[in-house]
């Protein structure tokens, strides 16, 4: 008979959260700077940079568990 154990919960640390936020902020800054240098600055570039930064930040947050 199998022993039924409660599902294990992953404890997320503060360092993972801070690392994800810092990485997201850096991605956004680099995205905007690259768009500016390429002459693509504007609200569309900022919005797409925000999406890219959010995706990278979430990935770093989850990958750092």
Secondary structure, 3 states (H helix, E strand, C coil): CCCCCCCCCCCCCHHHHHHHHHHHHHHHHHHHHHHHHCCCCCHHHHHHHHHHHHHHHHHHHHHCC
